[in-house]
Amino acid sequence: MARPRKPLLSRERIVVAALALVDAEGLEAVSTRRLAAELGVSGPSLYNHFRTKDAILDAVADRVCADVDLSMFEDATDWRTALLTWARSYRAALAAHPHIVPHLARGPGRRPSQLRMADAVFGAMTAAGWSRAQATRIGALMRYFVAGSALGSFARGFVDDAAVYAGDYPHLDQAHLLAEHQQQVDEGAFETGLRALVDGLALTFPADGARPEQAPAAGRPA
């Protein structure tokens, strides 16, 4: 039997094409019509693999989160070191694909990679002695912080024209230099905030660990 001229359509090909489109042009660029054109297929053929555009974006988001390292939660690493190491890996995965972050921010939904991550963090925190309520809050807190830090660059938000800041904004006399040092500024800010968060949590750990009765009932939010 002769080979088909074009590779057969698969979930994998659709997800790879959708991620490339999101990276290049943002979430708004993704549509079934556009993806079909990129893949050289008819639009309806995508529905054999994904029922909706949101389902495609869910798969893209899950692919990005699959790159997050969770091994530190399985290696009996102390909870502080585990949170620091995981958060850095999490941010690196999101920062490589910042346009998908708004979709990820909706929560894990049914996405396997995000559910595995939530399960790993919650399990490690409760095993370390945190109450279920605080373990839930820690997972939420870290997600807010990491997603926000990966969404955009603080440094790149300032133009490199010193005249913009002269006179009216005397405390921003060096702001025009921030974009030039974008990586140093943004990564430094992330590290500063991350360590402050984890150090702050450590200060409350003994008291929280002594109050397991504050845990929410199973299946209920904290």
Secondary structure, 3 states (H helix, E strand, C coil): CCCCCCCCCCHHHHHHHHHHHHHHHCHHHCCHHHHHHHHCCCHHHHHHCCCCHHHHHHHHHHHHHCCCCCHHHCCCCCHHHHHHHHHHHHHHHHHCCHHHHHHHCCCCCCCHHHHHHHHHHHHHHHHHCCCHHHHHHHHHHHHHHHHHHHHCCCHHHCCCCHHHCCCCCHHHCCHHHCHHHHHHHHHHHHHHHHHHHHHHHHHHHHHHHCCHHHCCCCCCCC
